[in-house]
Structure formats: C-alpha cells, structure tokens
Amino acid sequence: MRTILCILYIIIISIFSILFRIYYFIFKRSKSKKEQIAYSYKWLQRICKGLLKCSGTKLTVKGQKKIPKDTPILFIANHKSFFDIPILVNAVDIPMSFVGKIQLKKVPVVSFWMKKIGCIFMDRSDIRQSLKAINKGIQQLKEGHSLLIFPEGTRIIEENLGEFKKGSLKLATKSNVPIIPIYIHNAHYILETQFPWIKAVDINVNIGDPIIIDKLKDEDKKRLALYVKNKIEDLRK
C-alpha cells in the first residue's frame, strides 16, 4: 500500500512540477543566487517531506543545534538507502547541495531541484570526471555553499559502516570548512531489505559535534577518513 502511495505521489508531483518550474523562472529574475538556492531547497524539503509521509517514515533528529549557522559546512553521513537524501534534507534545515551518482540526474522532479541547489553529479567509473567533481565541490565550499557527501561511495545494507574513501575528504582539507558527522539509523529497512516494497520505519538521525580540522592532532589529520568514520561510528552506538 505504501509503495503505491509513493508511486502516486511521485506521479502527481511530476505533473505539478511544470507549474513549480514556471514560478521558479519568474522568481529567480529578481533574486540573488543565494536566495534562489534557499527557495529551491525549501521546495525540495517539501517534496521530500511528502515522500517520507507517504512511506510512513517517522523522523527523529538529535543534535540539530550543533550545526553552525554562519559558515559553510561539509556534512558527512553514512549511506544505507535511496531514502537517505529525503531524510537528510528534512533533518538539516540550512541549504546544502550533494555529491551524488550521475544516475540521479534522471530522477524525475527531484533532479530539477537538485540542480538548482548546486548538486554535483559524479560518474565514479570515470576517474578524471570524479576529480573534476571533487574540485567543483571544493570551489562551492570556498564560495560559502554547504555540501553533503556519502564517503562510503555506495549503499551499505547492514548496521556496520563501510570503508570511507580518502579522496572524498579532500573536500574538507582543501576548503578548510567544519565537518559535521551524521549517522542515519535503520534507513535500509524502508526499502532495501524488502525491495521493491516500502515499509513504515522509525528513523533516528544523530548529528555530531563539528570537527575543526585545524584543531586536530597531526596524526588525526593524516588519517582524517578514519577519524571521521570513528566519530560517525560513535553516533551509531
């Protein structure tokens, strides 16, 4: 039943997205880039909130007050489900873009708003293109735009964390922005464990303390991927 609701919701949103786009193009003429991103992020939040409601997902977020408001941030989270982005868009209230796989460009409706908030689509099979995407992310952070990455690189359908790709942490070291670690509990039970059926699940999102790279020990800086992974592991327990 929830699977059907989600499919119907996506179809309805796809139809009405034409009106959303028309209004956006009128809106952006008189607004700054920052205002355009904030507007697009709010619409993406509404779409994702509706999807979570249709799926029966109940979201509990802890640690939202730990997120700084006056600086760009690199959010780093574990990756368990197709629902991770809708979950995090509702858990994090400040506008952020994502580094995601290139296939997300084909997702109806959501891909439009993802492009408008500056999301970076990465083809992991192409090393040159992946480096280009990382450099683009570094530039966005330096320009003041927050970013979310999943350093495991793929969905891990189990409780334990996968290996964190060292290259993804260059986003933090090259831009020198604070890192906010996040752990999402149980998201794989919404869809992945009984695919293609969607199940109502209670989801907990734990947001950790900011990690300031300049304040870390030299050893932790050298092993930053492992350090961040351990911090997210602490949020899991």
C-alpha angles and dihedrals in degrees: 000000000000090000090056091047091053092048092049090047092053091049093050092046090049090056094047092043088084089066091045091054094048091052091046094054090051092045096050094057092075100031136084122244090256091053091047091054093047091050093048092047091053090052091048089051091053093049092048093046089055091049092051090049092052090049092051092240114160112201127207116182125193126188102025090139089062091071112100114232101200104056140050113263138203106220113202119192141168117254123226109139150023083247094063094095095048087048095050094043087060094041096052114056099188116084113265135165127217141229104225141159117282092245089074088075087075097054107112120244096348092066090058093057092040089058091049093055091050103257116177118225115207130197100208092192090065112067094192092051091047091054089049090053092050091050090050089052091051090052092050091052091049089051091055103262119132119230138199125211136179102214093190086073094215141038115284108207097201140063097262122081122248126229114294112231109237093212093064091061090064084082087070101036095048095045097034094217125148117271120223112199117211133187121198114202123212100349092137089065091067095069118334100069093053102022127206091024122082119221130196108249137174108235126198120199116195117197116199135210118283115270110220108200096204090058095053124101115258090249092054091048090054091050096036096142091056092043093054091044090055091050091052090046088056089055089054094058 
